[in-house]
Amino acid sequence: MKNAVIASALAAGVSLCAASGAQAASERCFGIARAGQNDCQAGSHACAGNSTVDGAGYDYIVVPVGTCDKIVGGSLKAKT
């Protein structure tokens, strides 16, 4: 019984952490994705993970708000 209570409390704590992380503000950062590591597209392909070039200005990854401005080559707007 004691183990079930501990396991339940632990699961609840993990759920709260995951929920708070999922709601964190984020933004698209163009020009920093490595080939095959993009979150989505704005260029020649239609799916995440399909970029073929490192640092393509039209591919992005999602980062926490304020992070993109700190990354060399990062841009909040797609580059063509």
ChimeraX attribute file (.defattr): number of C-alpha atoms within 10 A of each C-alpha:
attribute: neighborCount
match mode: 1-to-1
recipient: residues
	/A:1	6
	/A:2	7
	/A:3	8
	/A:4	9
	/A:5	10
	/A:6	11
	/A:7	12
	/A:8	12
	/A:9	12
	/A:10	11
	/A:11	12
	/A:12	12
	/A:13	12
	/A:14	11
	/A:15	12
	/A:16	11
	/A:17	11
	/A:18	11
	/A:19	11
	/A:20	9
	/A:21	10
	/A:22	10
	/A:23	8
	/A:24	10
	/A:25	11
	/A:26	14
	/A:27	15
	/A:28	21
	/A:29	28
	/A:30	25
	/A:31	26
	/A:32	22
	/A:33	25
	/A:34	17
	/A:35	15
	/A:36	14
	/A:37	18
	/A:38	26
	/A:39	17
	/A:40	20
	/A:41	20
	/A:42	16
	/A:43	14
	/A:44	11
	/A:45	13
	/A:46	11
	/A:47	13
	/A:48	15
	/A:49	17
	/A:50	17
	/A:51	25
	/A:52	16
	/A:53	15
	/A:54	15
	/A:55	18
	/A:56	23
	/A:57	21
	/A:58	22
	/A:59	33
	/A:60	29
	/A:61	20
	/A:62	17
	/A:63	14
	/A:64	12
	/A:65	13
	/A:66	13
	/A:67	14
	/A:68	22
	/A:69	12
	/A:70	9
	/A:71	12
	/A:72	9
	/A:73	14
	/A:74	21
	/A:75	19
	/A:76	14
	/A:77	13
	/A:78	18
	/A:79	13
	/A:80	9
